[in-house]
Amino acid sequence: MADIRALTAFTPQNRSGIRYVLTDIDDTLTTHGRLPAAAYTALERLEAAGFRVIPITGRPAGWCDLIARFWPVDAIVGENGALFMRYDRLAKKMQRRFFQSEAERAMARSKLTALGQTILREVPGCALASDQQYRECDLAVDFCEDVPALPQDAIDRIVALFEAAGATAKVSSIHVNGWFGHWDKLSMTRVLFDEVYGLNLDAVRDQVVFAGDSPNDAPMFGYFPYSVGVANVRPFLDRIAARPAFITAGEGGSGFVELADALIAAKKP
């Protein structure tokens, strides 16, 4: 744990250069499955202070449409990088960008449907995620959101079944997400910065902070020098491929509020 610093070590000088706030949603903005008013208000305060706020989530395309339209965010990356959406409020037009073509998505959906039946049969107690019907590109297997929490060996078994079928599998704090394709949260974030902002992400990564809480955030933790784990990331640290640079004192939404307060306090006029 010595290599992870408290958020207070994120210096005002470094914080003052941040322009983009990327954040996971589940158990990073939310606390025990709910979005606290303080966390939502933190999003509004960041937007009002001039930051571009972009959720980077495993949640489905259907949720992303709603979040892009109604939340104080500039864009959203969903399904662990399978897509991004951005709503132009002046033009009243939604931009949707998928990593795969419609034909590729249709082929993958057929394979995922069959694989899902295998996983449900082989791992007692798991279930398809309640948001599965709103997904375009992946299969989400619930291991603790709406089912009694499964032990780690059951979660590992779900991952193994995805991988044995040739799928990518990522573990969040609530689901195992699997897909046929080659993307993750970071790869679609690169596409978003290029196509929406006209920026090479490598050139501006010191202007970005990322907040997350679980193993599927590892690509983002490993890439961004200013990556922040909310306190509930601690149980995952022995199973996460790349650790965050900083960690908050509070869990979930409270930790995100800490980060927002620190960024707003250091912002240059």
C-alpha positions in Angstrom: 0.0 0.0 0.0 3.0 2.3 0.3 3.0 3.0 -3.4 -0.5 4.6 -3.2 -0.5 8.1 -1.7 -3.4 9.9 0.1 -5.3 12.3 -1.9 -3.7 15.1 0.1 -0.5 14.3 -1.7 -2.0 15.4 -5.0 -0.4 18.8 -5.0 -2.2 22.0 -5.8 0.2 22.7 -8.6 -0.6 19.4 -10.3 -4.3 19.8 -9.6 -4.4 23.2 -11.2 -3.5 21.8 -14.6 -6.5 19.4 -14.7 -9.1 20.1 -17.4 -10.9 16.7 -17.7 -12.5 14.6 -15.0 -13.1 11.0 -15.9 -14.9 8.8 -13.5 -16.4 5.4 -13.0 -20.0 5.3 -11.8 -20.8 2.2 -9.7 -19.2 2.5 -6.2 -17.2 5.5 -7.3 -20.0 8.1 -7.7 -22.5 5.8 -6.0 -22.5 4.6 -2.4 -24.1 1.2 -1.6 -26.0 1.3 -4.9 -27.3 4.8 -4.7 -26.2 8.2 -6.2 -25.9 10.6 -3.2 -27.0 14.2 -3.7 -23.5 15.4 -2.8 -21.9 13.3 -5.5 -24.3 14.5 -8.2 -23.9 18.1 -7.0 -20.1 17.6 -7.3 -20.6 16.8 -11.0 -22.6 20.0 -11.4 -19.9 22.0 -9.5 -17.1 20.6 -11.6 -19.0 21.5 -14.8 -19.7 25.0 -13.6 -16.0 25.4 -12.8 -15.1 24.6 -16.4 -14.1 21.0 -16.2 -15.2 18.5 -18.9 -16.7 15.6 -16.9 -16.9 12.2 -18.6 -18.2 9.1 -16.9 -16.3 5.9 -18.0 -18.5 3.0 -17.0 -19.5 -0.6 -17.5 -23.1 0.3 -17.6 -25.2 -0.2 -20.7 -25.9 1.8 -23.8 -29.5 2.5 -22.6 -28.2 4.1 -19.4 -25.6 6.0 -21.3 -28.2 7.7 -23.5 -30.1 8.9 -20.4 -26.9 10.0 -18.6 -25.6 11.9 -21.6 -28.9 13.7 -21.9 -29.7 14.5 -18.3 -26.6 14.5 -16.2 -24.1 17.5 -16.0 -21.5 15.6 -18.1 -19.9 16.4 -21.5 -19.9 12.8 -22.8 -19.9 9.2 -21.5 -18.0 6.0 -22.3 -20.1 2.9 -21.7 -20.0 -0.9 -21.7 -16.4 -0.8 -20.6 -15.3 1.0 -23.8 -17.7 -0.5 -26.4 -19.2 2.9 -27.1 -19.4 6.6 -26.3 -22.3 9.0 -26.4 -22.4 12.8 -26.4 -25.5 15.0 -26.4 -25.3 18.4 -28.1 -27.8 20.4 -26.1 -27.9 23.3 -28.6 -28.5 21.1 -31.6 -30.6 18.6 -29.6 -28.7 15.7 -31.2 -27.1 12.6 -29.8 -23.7 11.4 -31.1 -23.3 7.7 -30.8 -20.0 6.0 -31.6 -19.5 2.2 -31.3 -16.2 0.4 -31.4 -17.7 -2.3 -33.7 -20.0 -2.2 -36.8 -23.6 -3.2 -36.4 -22.9 -6.4 -38.3 -20.0 -7.2 -35.8 -22.3 -6.4 -32.9 -25.1 -8.7 -34.2 -22.7 -11.6 -34.6 -21.2 -11.1 -31.1 -24.7 -10.8 -29.5 -25.6 -14.3 -30.9 -22.4 -15.8 -29.4 -22.9 -14.0 -26.1 -26.5 -15.2 -25.7 -25.3 -18.8 -26.0 -22.4 -18.2 -23.7 -24.7 -16.6 -21.1 -26.8 -19.8 -20.9 -23.6 -21.8 -20.3 -22.5 -19.5 -17.5 -25.9 -19.5 -15.8 -25.8 -23.3 -15.8 -22.2 -23.7 -14.7 -22.2 -21.1 -11.9 -25.1 -21.5 -9.5 -26.3 -18.3 -7.9 -25.2 -15.9 -10.6 -27.7 -14.1 -13.0 -27.7 -11.9 -16.0 -27.5 -8.3 -14.8 -30.8 -6.5 -14.5 -29.6 -4.0 -17.1 -28.7 -6.6 -19.7 -31.7 -5.8 -22.0 -30.3 -2.3 -22.4 -26.8 -3.5 -23.6 -25.6 -3.4 -27.2 -22.2 -5.0 -27.0 -21.5 -7.1 -23.9 -22.9 -9.6 -21.5 -23.0 -8.6 -17.8 -23.2 -11.4 -15.2 -24.4 -10.3 -11.8 -22.5 -11.6 -8.8 -23.7 -9.3 -6.0 -25.9 -6.4 -7.2 -29.3 -8.2 -7.3 -28.3 -11.6 -6.2 -26.7 -12.8 -2.9 -23.0 -12.1 -3.1 -21.0 -15.0 -4.6 -17.6 -16.1 -3.3 -14.4 -15.2 -5.2 -14.1 -18.7 -6.7 -17.5 -18.3 -8.4 -16.4 -15.0 -9.8 -13.2 -16.5 -11.0 -15.2 -19.3 -12.6 -17.4 -16.8 -14.6 -14.2 -15.1 -15.8 -12.7 -18.5 -16.8 -15.8 -19.4 -18.8 -15.8 -16.1 -20.7 -12.1 -16.5 -21.5 -12.4 -20.2 -22.5 -14.9 -19.1 -25.2 -12.5 -16.5 -26.5 -14.2 -13.5 -24.9 -12.6 -10.7 -22.9 -13.8 -10.6 -19.3 -13.5 -7.7 -16.8 -14.6 -7.7 -13.2 -16.3 -4.6 -11.7 -17.6 -4.2 -8.2 -20.9 -5.8 -9.1 -20.7 -7.7 -12.5 -18.4 -9.7 -14.7 -18.6 -8.1 -18.1 -17.7 -10.2 -21.1 -17.5 -9.3 -24.8 -16.1 -10.5 -28.2 -13.8 -7.7 -29.4 -10.7 -5.8 -28.5 -11.5 -2.7 -26.5 -11.4 -1.5 -22.9 -12.2 1.8 -21.1 -8.9 3.4 -22.2 -9.2 2.5 -25.9 -12.6 4.2 -26.3 -11.4 7.1 -24.2 -8.7 7.6 -26.8 -11.3 7.6 -29.6 -13.5 10.1 -27.7 -10.6 12.6 -27.2 -9.6 12.3 -30.9 -13.0 12.5 -32.5 -14.8 14.9 -30.1 -12.0 17.2 -28.8 -9.4 16.7 -31.6 -6.8 15.7 -29.1 -4.2 13.0 -28.9 -4.8 11.6 -25.4 -1.0 11.0 -24.9 -0.4 14.7 -25.3 -2.9 15.8 -22.7 -3.0 13.0 -20.1 -1.4 15.3 -17.5 -4.6 17.4 -17.8 -6.8 14.4 -16.9 -7.8 12.9 -13.6 -9.5 9.5 -13.5 -11.5 8.2 -10.5 -12.4 4.5 -10.1 -12.8 1.6 -7.6 -12.4 -1.8 -9.2 -10.3 -4.2 -11.4 -11.9 -3.1 -14.6 -10.5 0.4 -14.0 -6.9 -1.0 -14.2 -6.2 0.3 -17.8 -7.1 3.8 -16.6 -5.3 3.6 -13.3 -2.2 2.4 -15.2 -2.3 5.0 -17.9 -3.1 8.3 -16.1 -0.5 9.7 -13.8 -3.3 11.4 -11.8 -5.5 8.4 -11.1 -7.6 8.2 -7.9 -9.1 5.3 -6.2 -12.0 5.9 -3.8 -11.3 4.2 -0.5 -13.4 1.1 -1.3 -10.8 0.1 -3.9 -8.7 -1.3 -1.1 -10.2 -4.9 -1.1 -9.3 -5.2 -4.8 -5.7 -4.0 -4.7 -4.3 -7.6 -4.6 -6.2 -8.5 -7.7 -5.8 -5.3 -9.8 -3.3 -5.1 -12.6 -2.5 -1.4 -12.0 -3.1 0.6 -8.9 -4.3 4.2 -8.6 -1.7 6.8 -7.8 -3.9 8.3 -5.0 -6.6 7.1 -2.7 -9.4 9.1 -1.0 -10.3 8.9 2.7 -14.0 8.4 1.9 -15.7 5.5 0.1 -17.9 5.8 -3.1 -19.6 9.1 -3.6 -18.0 10.7 -0.5 -14.5 9.9 -2.0 -15.5 11.5 -5.3 -16.7 14.6 -3.5 -13.3 14.9 -1.8 -11.7 14.8 -5.3 -14.1 17.4 -6.7 -13.4 19.7 -3.8 -9.7 19.4 -4.3 -9.9 20.1 -8.0 -12.1 23.1 -7.7 -10.0 24.6 -4.9 -6.9 24.4 -7.1 -8.4 25.6 -10.4 -6.6 28.6 -11.9 -8.8 31.6 -12.5 
